[in-house]
Amino acid sequence: MLYIKIEGEDTRTGQPIDDYECAIVVNALMTQSVDRGVGRATNATLDLRNQTIKRQDTLLRMVANAPAQLEDESMP
């Protein structure tokens, strides 16, 4: 069996880890950790996209209304 040293924090319990573990078990835990990280990054990207689209829509509405506002201001 292959053992590797693990140091850090258990993502499930929050407890510190400083131990030797079976590489097969650690591989499964690391895969789960990476999956959670990818999910968080995906959610952050989607949130940024949604905010960008919302702000872009607001700006486009303002630009679309600008010629009408300029015409109204130029009339005596």
QUISULPE-V736705 format. One record per residue. N is the residue number from 1. RES is the residue in three letters. PHI is phi in whole degrees, -180 to 180 (NA if undefined). OMEGA is omega as a letter, one per 40 degrees, with the letter a starting at -180 (none if undefined). BURIAL is # if it has 9 or more other ideal C-beta (glycine too) atoms within 8 Angstrom, else .. Layout:
n	res	phi	omega	burial
N	RES	PHI	OMEGA	BURIAL
N	RES	PHI	OMEGA	BURIAL
This chain:
n	res	phi	omega	burial
1	MET	NA	i	.
2	LEU	-107	i	.
3	TYR	-114	i	.
4	ILE	-129	a	.
5	LYS	-86	i	.
6	ILE	-116	i	#
7	GLU	-130	i	.
8	GLY	143	a	.
9	GLU	-127	i	.
10	ASP	-69	a	#
11	THR	-69	i	.
12	ARG	-84	a	.
13	THR	-109	a	.
14	GLY	82	a	.
15	GLN	-79	i	.
16	PRO	-68	i	.
17	ILE	-122	i	#
18	ASP	-151	a	.
19	ASP	-153	i	.
20	TYR	-100	a	.
21	GLU	-133	i	#
22	CYS	-64	a	.
23	ALA	-61	a	#
24	ILE	-67	i	.
25	VAL	-66	a	.
26	VAL	-64	i	#
27	ASN	-60	i	.
28	ALA	-63	i	.
29	LEU	-65	i	#
30	MET	-66	i	.
31	THR	-63	i	.
32	GLN	-63	i	#
33	SER	-64	i	#
34	VAL	-64	i	.
35	ASP	-59	i	.
36	ARG	-64	a	#
37	GLY	-64	i	.
38	VAL	-65	i	.
39	GLY	-62	i	.
40	ARG	-65	i	.
41	ALA	-65	i	.
42	THR	-63	i	.
43	ASN	-63	i	.
44	ALA	-65	i	.
45	THR	-65	i	.
46	LEU	-64	i	.
47	ASP	-64	i	.
48	LEU	-63	i	.
49	ARG	-60	a	.
50	ASN	-63	i	.
51	GLN	-65	i	.
52	THR	-63	i	.
53	ILE	-63	i	.
54	LYS	-62	i	.
55	ARG	-69	i	.
56	GLN	-65	i	.
57	ASP	-61	i	.
58	THR	-63	i	.
59	LEU	-64	i	.
60	LEU	-64	i	.
61	ARG	-64	i	.
62	MET	-64	i	.
63	VAL	-67	i	.
64	ALA	-65	a	.
65	ASN	-86	a	.
66	ALA	-61	i	.
67	PRO	-61	i	.
68	ALA	-65	i	.
69	GLN	-68	i	.
70	LEU	-66	i	.
71	GLU	-64	i	.
72	ASP	-65	a	.
73	GLU	-73	a	.
74	SER	-82	i	.
75	MET	-76	i	.
76	PRO	-75	none	.
